[in-house]
Amino acid sequence: MNKSQLIEAIANHAQLSKSAAARGLDGLIATIEATLKNGQSVSVVGFGNFEVTARAERGGRNPQTGVEITIAVTNLPVFKAGKALNA
């Protein structure tokens, strides 16, 4: 399912116009992004949790030169599904 199909499904389910459903979905995504960028988590009971985790520093290799490099710590968004979604 792509974004336009999701918007159509939301519009049908909630009996909204497609433009209203699109604004709602865009607002949800923007809110989750902003919350994760602030280092906080978003929890939707029954659905799951969006969190930020730190990937540890690790070694790597430059594929062009073969020189070993150190890859810095990075923060990654993670989704953990809730019990209702795992069924």
ZITA-V968562 format. One record per backbone hydrogen bond with DSSP energy under -1.0 kcal/mol. CO is the residue of the C=O (numbers start at 1). NH is the residue of the N-H. If there is no record, write none. Layout:
co=CO nh=NH
co=CO nh=NH
This chain:
co=2 nh=6
co=3 nh=7
co=4 nh=8
co=5 nh=9
co=6 nh=10
co=7 nh=11
co=8 nh=12
co=9 nh=13
co=10 nh=14
co=11 nh=16
co=17 nh=21
co=18 nh=22
co=19 nh=23
co=20 nh=24
co=21 nh=25
co=22 nh=26
co=23 nh=27
co=24 nh=28
co=25 nh=29
co=26 nh=30
co=27 nh=31
co=28 nh=32
co=29 nh=33
co=30 nh=34
co=31 nh=35
co=32 nh=36
co=33 nh=37
co=34 nh=38
co=35 nh=40
co=36 nh=39
co=42 nh=50
co=44 nh=47
co=44 nh=48
co=47 nh=82
co=48 nh=44
co=49 nh=80
co=50 nh=42
co=51 nh=78
co=53 nh=76
co=55 nh=74
co=58 nh=71
co=60 nh=69
co=62 nh=66
co=67 nh=62
co=69 nh=60
co=71 nh=58
co=74 nh=55
co=76 nh=53
co=78 nh=51
co=80 nh=49
co=82 nh=86
